[in-house]
């Protein structure tokens, strides 16, 4: 099954492949980034988890763009 969800790496709503496992729901973006959620049979609870994931990650710098030596040094210089 697939669903459109927010991907923290892509910073966009993208197609995710959904795998329902016994102890978690794994949603994998087309870019390969997985998101894991606890299982729930309540659609409202799942939608709330999806919405909280979007709110928490919207506007974040993807890890692939973060350069610790440069970014940390720059932050220290500008502090």
C-alpha positions in Angstrom: 0.0 0.0 0.0 1.2 3.6 -0.6 0.3 6.9 1.1 1.4 10.5 0.6 3.3 11.6 3.7 5.8 14.2 4.6 9.4 13.2 4.1 12.0 15.0 6.4 14.8 14.4 3.8 12.9 15.6 0.8 11.1 18.3 2.8 7.9 17.6 0.8 4.9 15.4 0.7 5.9 12.3 -1.2 4.7 8.8 -1.9 5.6 6.3 0.8 5.4 2.5 0.7 3.7 1.3 3.9 4.8 -1.9 5.6 2.7 -3.1 8.5 4.8 -5.1 10.9 3.7 -6.7 14.2 5.2 -3.9 16.4 5.5 -1.0 14.0 4.4 0.7 10.8 7.3 1.5 8.5 6.7 4.2 5.8 9.5 4.3 3.3 9.8 7.3 1.0 10.7 7.0 -2.7 14.1 8.5 -1.7 14.7 5.5 0.6 14.2 7.3 3.9 12.1 5.3 6.4 9.7 6.7 9.1 8.5 4.4 11.8 5.3 4.7 13.8 3.8 2.6 16.5 0.9 0.5 15.3 -2.7 1.7 15.8 -6.1 0.5 14.4 -7.5 4.0 14.9 -7.3 6.1 11.8 -7.5 9.4 13.8 -4.6 8.4 16.0 -2.5 7.5 12.9 -3.4 10.8 11.1 -2.4 12.7 14.3 1.0 10.9 14.4 1.6 11.7 10.7 0.7 15.3 11.3 3.0 15.6 14.3 5.8 14.1 12.3 5.2 16.7 9.6 5.1 19.6 12.1 8.3 18.4 13.9 10.3 18.0 10.7 9.1 20.8 8.4 11.9 23.2 7.7 14.6 21.0 9.2 18.0 20.7 7.4 18.3 17.2 6.0 21.2 15.2 7.5 22.8 14.9 4.1 23.2 18.7 3.9 24.6 19.1 7.4 28.4 19.5 7.5 29.4 19.4 11.1 32.9 20.9 10.8 31.8 23.8 8.7 28.4 24.4 10.3 29.6 24.2 13.9 32.6 26.4 13.2 30.5 29.0 11.5 28.0 29.0 14.4 30.8 29.4 16.9 32.3 32.3 14.9 28.9 34.0 14.7 27.8 33.5 18.3 
